[in-house]
Amino acid sequence: MMQDSISTEALARQLAEVGREVRELLRSTAVHGAQLDTDRQVVRTEGGDDVFGVDARAEEVLIAALRRRCAERWPGVLVMEGFDEPIPIGTPLPAAAPTWTYLADPVDGTRGYLAGSHSAWVLIGAGRSAKVLEDLEVGAAVEIPTLRAGIAMVACADSTGYLSVQEDVLTAESTSLQRELIPKADADLQRSFVTVVRLLPGGHAAIGSWADDVLQGLEVYDDMYPCSGGQLMAVASGAASAVLDPRPFLHPEGFHTHP
């Protein structure tokens, strides 16, 4: 039993390192020249999910890192958003032997991260012959901060644009940039943040009904941190007292998500 405990602890540490590799890829890209043009584009639809460019880049790193760090000692398969079939991690064991099932979301909270509103999270879990979330034995959650994290911005604007002074709050280094004020040019609201303000209890039902009518047929998002990993970590760390998600009540036949 002691040896098994040591093994799972070692696996948990390796999963955290896999998450760090994903985070560093995205952070290094952002720091050295902002996000890639393809990051905001849907590059494929597979496994019941729209895969953005940033997701695809993160997937490559996660799969390679998981195979390099875990395949020899904890072989199994990876189930991940954006893939129709499980991905082999290492050489399959004999049929009678319990193999590890890895469940991962390389960028949980993609849309908020791309918008610069909220951190995303690398979520990875693993369990022997796991079928549902409750079967997972170990897990790791690694935060991917937005580009603006650690940066204090001061801006002054006139008719020509605004002068932006970005200051790294850790090093006190600052850079000045002259930027243009450019509102969103097109009227296409698909896959964008359109927040309906609901600040106080008492009017949520009426406002929700109104929002459903006005936004019917559009895939838009409220700025309410649509990131399950971030919500769970907020509760776990004490930053949030509770996260109330009534959606399962609307789906009595069962509530699940891809994959």
C-alpha positions, 0 to 999 in steps of 0.5 A, spaced: 500 500 500 505 504 501 508 503 494 502 504 491 501 511 495 508 513 493 507 511 485 500 515 485 504 521 488 509 521 483 504 521 478 500 527 481 507 531 480 508 529 473 501 531 471 503 538 474 509 538 470 505 536 464 501 542 466 507 547 467 509 545 460 503 547 457 502 553 461 509 555 459 508 554 451 502 559 452 506 564 456 512 564 452 508 566 446 504 571 449 510 575 452 514 575 446 509 577 441 502 576 443 497 570 441 498 567 434 493 569 429 490 562 429 489 562 436 482 565 436 480 561 430 476 554 430 481 550 427 477 543 427 471 540 430 472 533 433 470 530 439 464 534 440 468 540 441 470 546 437 478 546 437 481 553 437 488 554 435 490 555 442 487 549 444 491 545 438 497 548 440 496 546 447 494 539 445 501 537 442 505 539 448 500 536 453 500 529 449 508 529 448 509 531 455 504 526 458 508 520 453 515 523 455 513 523 463 508 518 464 508 512 458 513 508 461 511 507 468 503 509 468 501 507 461 494 507 458 490 512 454 488 519 454 481 522 453 481 529 451 476 534 448 477 535 441 478 527 439 474 522 437 478 516 440 482 515 446 490 517 445 495 511 447 500 513 452 505 508 452 505 501 450 498 497 452 498 492 458 495 485 457 488 485 457 487 483 465 492 488 467 489 495 470 491 501 465 491 508 467 485 512 463 487 520 463 482 525 462 485 532 460 482 539 458 489 543 455 485 549 456 479 550 460 476 557 459 479 558 452 474 563 451 475 568 457 483 567 456 483 569 449 479 575 451 484 577 456 478 576 461 480 570 466 485 565 467 485 558 463 487 552 467 490 546 464 486 540 468 489 533 468 486 527 472 488 519 472 485 513 474 486 506 473 480 503 469 477 509 470 470 510 467 467 516 470 470 522 474 469 519 481 474 514 479 480 518 478 485 517 483 490 523 482 489 530 478 493 536 477 490 543 475 495 549 473 493 556 472 494 559 465 494 567 467 492 572 462 497 576 458 495 582 462 497 578 469 503 581 473 502 588 468 499 594 471 497 599 465 496 606 465 492 609 459 490 616 457 486 617 451 484 623 446 481 623 439 487 619 436 488 613 440 491 612 447 498 612 450 499 606 454 504 605 459 505 597 461 509 596 468 511 589 470 509 589 477 514 584 479 520 588 476 518 595 475 520 595 468 515 599 463 514 600 456 510 606 453 506 604 446 501 608 442 495 605 440 489 606 436 482 605 439 479 600 434 472 598 436 470 591 434 468 592 426 464 587 424 457 586 427 457 578 428 456 576 435 458 569 434 463 566 439 464 573 443 462 575 450 455 579 450 454 580 458 447 581 460 448 585 467 445 581 472 448 585 479 442 584 484 438 578 486 430 579 484 430 581 477 434 575 474 428 571 472 425 577 468 432 579 465 434 571 464 427 571 460 429 577 456 436 575 454 434 569 452 429 572 447 434 577 445 440 573 444 436 567 441 440 563 436 447 566 438 453 563 441 455 568 446 457 568 453 456 572 459 463 574 463 461 570 468 468 566 468 465 560 464 471 555 466 469 549 471 476 548 473 477 556 475 470 555 479 472 549 482 479 552 484 476 558 487 471 554 492 477 550 494 482 556 495 476 560 499 476 565 494 469 563 492 464 561 498 460 557 493 458 556 485 451 555 484 450 551 477 443 549 476 444 546 469 443 539 472 436 541 474 434 542 467 436 536 464 433 530 469 435 525 463 442 526 465 447 532 465 454 530 462 459 534 457 464 532 452 468 527 451 
